Amino acid sequence: TVNEQVIVIDGGNEAEAGYLRGFLGALGDHVALWIISHPHSDHVAALNAILDDPGTLRIDAIATALPEVEWLKEHCPGETATVTHVERLRAGAERCGIPLRELTLGETFEIDGVHSKVLGVCNPEIHANGVNNSSMVWRMWDDRKSVLFTGDIGAEASEKVLNGPYRDELKADYLQMAHHGQAGATEAFYVAAVDCLTKAWGTA
């Protein structure tokens, strides 16, 4: 941020934990807020590894919207590793005394002039592509620019956001493509989010 507060989003697989720890150390070894979009390995495992042994790194708070473990077990039987990630994250935050903030739809928060608003959260009624479709969607902005983060949402979740109460707040200067840029949100969602894509596709 403008006053060198550090906000981290996701962070990678457990194998990236050492690199990430060094990167954060070079930035002052202090994270004001760590945001987790959803609890798949490539998004949360590095943080879980750091929480196992935080060393000198200070984390003020973690913000996320985690699916319930019982929902994961019932609707995502192949996601046993994800259940473990959720349990590790909750246990690690508690062990380290870090507040774990469970975000809700429409919630706003601010760190040193960087504002965020939650436009999509867990979608327990969507079972297709379950954990990805329960990724958090949020918009971040400051006085100069805005970014829309989509985690790994699929078509179903993107359509829910598109038809929900915050459709008109999707537009941003920058957009994180859902699910690594493939098999993610619908074209209509992207058109609603970024004006330049409307021009490129020639759609309204």
C-alpha positions as a printed Julia matrix, in Angstrom:
204×3 Matrix{Float64}:
   0.0     0.0     0.0
   1.06    3.68   -0.1
   2.42    3.39    3.43
   4.05    0.0     2.78
   1.43   -2.15    4.45
   1.5    -5.64    2.92
  -1.62   -7.46    1.73
  -1.17  -11.04    0.49
  -3.65  -12.89   -1.71
  -3.49  -16.7    -1.63
   0.21  -17.6    -1.94
   0.69  -20.9    -3.72
   1.49  -24.53   -2.98
   3.41  -25.74    0.05
   6.57  -25.98   -2.07
   6.44  -22.2    -2.54
   6.34  -21.47    1.21
  10.1   -20.9     1.54
  10.26  -18.49   -1.39
   7.15  -16.67   -0.16
   8.56  -16.37    3.36
  11.76  -14.81    1.97
   9.79  -12.44   -0.25
   7.72  -11.27    2.71
  10.82  -10.97    4.85
  12.29   -8.56    2.33
   9.1    -6.49    2.64
   9.43   -6.17    6.41
   8.23   -9.55    7.76
   4.79   -8.13    8.53
   1.5    -8.88    6.73
  -1.41   -6.57    7.54
  -3.96   -8.86    5.89
  -3.79  -12.25    4.18
  -6.75  -13.02    1.9
  -7.55  -16.59    0.85
  -9.89  -16.97   -2.14
 -10.61  -20.68   -1.54
  -8.89  -23.62    0.16
  -7.3   -25.53   -2.73
  -3.64  -26.49   -2.35
  -2.31  -23.98   -4.88
  -4.01  -21.14   -3.01
  -3.7   -21.95    0.71
  -1.02  -24.6     1.28
   1.88  -22.13    1.42
   0.13  -20.15    4.15
  -0.63  -23.33    6.09
   3.04  -24.29    5.95
   4.03  -20.83    7.2
   1.51  -21.03   10.05
   3.15  -24.3    11.12
   6.37  -22.33   11.7
   5.84  -18.57   11.32
   9.26  -17.63   12.68
   9.55  -13.84   12.78
   6.72  -13.22   10.32
   3.78  -11.33   11.84
   0.32  -11.66   10.31
  -2.32   -9.3    11.69
  -5.39  -11.03   10.22
  -6.55  -13.62    7.69
  -9.72  -13.0     5.67
 -11.59  -15.68    3.74
 -14.95  -17.36    3.18
 -14.38  -21.07    3.75
 -16.85  -23.78    2.78
 -18.07  -25.86    5.71
 -16.16  -29.09    6.27
 -19.38  -31.13    6.42
 -20.45  -29.67    3.06
 -17.09  -30.62    1.57
 -17.38  -34.17    2.85
 -20.93  -34.57    1.52
 -20.68  -32.87   -1.86
 -16.97  -33.09   -2.72
 -15.92  -36.63   -1.78
 -12.73  -36.35   -3.82
 -11.61  -33.26   -1.92
 -10.14  -34.9     1.18
  -7.0   -32.76    0.84
  -9.17  -29.63    0.81
 -10.83  -30.69    4.07
  -7.34  -30.98    5.56
  -6.4   -27.51    4.26
  -9.48  -25.96    5.86
  -8.81  -27.66    9.18
  -5.11  -26.72    9.08
  -5.9   -23.09    8.32
  -8.36  -22.76   11.19
  -6.07  -24.58   13.61
  -2.98  -22.66   12.48
  -4.62  -19.27   12.82
  -5.87  -20.14   16.3
  -2.48  -21.52   17.36
  -0.71  -18.36   16.17
  -3.32  -16.04   17.68
  -4.25  -14.6    14.28
  -7.87  -13.51   13.8
  -9.53  -15.56   11.04
 -12.19  -13.32    9.57
 -15.0   -15.16    7.79
 -16.25  -12.7     5.18
 -19.86  -12.34    4.09
 -21.53  -11.2     0.88
 -21.45   -7.43    0.53
 -18.93   -6.96    3.35
 -16.38   -4.18    2.97
 -13.0    -3.67    4.6
 -10.05   -1.33    4.23
  -6.3    -1.44    4.82
  -4.31    1.8     4.5
  -6.44    3.25    1.7
  -6.97   -0.05   -0.12
 -10.69   -0.84   -0.06
 -12.31   -4.22   -0.69
 -15.86   -5.4    -1.17
 -17.03   -9.02   -1.27
 -19.18   -9.64   -4.36
 -19.4   -13.45   -4.11
 -18.81  -16.05   -1.41
 -19.43  -19.76   -0.78
 -22.16  -21.24   -2.96
 -23.34  -24.39   -1.15
 -26.21  -24.86   -3.6
 -23.73  -25.26   -6.5
 -22.27  -28.77   -6.45
 -20.66  -28.74   -9.9
 -16.95  -27.92   -9.69
 -17.68  -27.49   -5.98
 -14.71  -25.88   -4.24
 -13.76  -23.75   -7.23
 -17.32  -22.49   -7.54
 -17.19  -21.48   -3.88
 -14.24  -19.17   -4.48
 -14.6   -15.7    -3.09
 -15.05  -12.88   -5.61
 -14.04   -9.42   -4.46
 -13.12   -6.03   -5.83
 -10.18   -4.03   -4.46
  -9.49   -0.38   -5.19
  -7.54    2.67   -4.1
  -7.4     6.24   -5.42
  -5.65    5.14   -8.62
  -6.88    1.74   -9.76
  -9.24   -1.16   -9.16
  -8.84   -4.94   -9.46
 -11.44   -7.69   -9.58
 -10.33  -11.0    -8.04
 -12.26  -14.12   -9.0
 -10.35  -17.05   -7.48
 -11.2   -20.18   -9.46
 -14.94  -19.63   -9.98
 -16.63  -21.59  -12.72
 -19.5   -20.75  -15.02
 -22.21  -21.41  -12.44
 -20.77  -19.15   -9.74
 -19.94  -16.41  -12.22
 -23.52  -16.4   -13.46
 -24.75  -16.19   -9.87
 -22.6   -13.11   -9.25
 -23.62  -11.65  -12.61
 -27.29  -12.0   -11.71
 -26.85  -10.98   -8.08
 -27.08   -7.67   -6.23
 -23.52   -6.54   -7.02
 -23.46   -6.92  -10.8
 -22.98   -3.18  -11.24
 -19.89   -3.24   -9.01
 -17.93   -5.76  -11.09
 -16.24   -3.24  -13.38
 -12.54   -2.85  -12.69
  -9.35   -1.6   -14.33
  -7.7    -5.0   -13.93
  -9.15   -8.47  -13.81
  -7.73  -11.72  -12.44
  -8.94  -14.38  -14.88
 -10.8   -17.16  -13.11
  -9.18  -20.58  -12.69
  -5.79  -19.76  -14.19
  -7.44  -18.22  -17.25
  -9.23  -21.36  -18.42
 -12.41  -23.31  -17.6
 -13.55  -20.42  -15.45
 -16.12  -17.65  -15.6
 -18.44  -17.04  -18.54
 -17.85  -14.54  -21.32
 -20.86  -12.53  -20.11
 -19.22  -12.19  -16.7
 -16.0   -10.87  -18.21
 -17.88   -8.45  -20.44
 -19.67   -7.07  -17.39
 -16.4    -6.74  -15.5
 -14.12   -4.98  -17.96
 -15.19   -2.3   -20.43
 -12.38   -3.03  -22.9
 -13.58   -6.61  -23.32
 -16.96   -5.28  -24.43
 -15.22   -3.45  -27.25
 -13.09   -6.46  -28.15
 -16.03   -8.84  -28.38
 -18.46   -6.31  -29.8
 -21.18   -7.23  -27.31
 -23.29   -5.11  -24.99
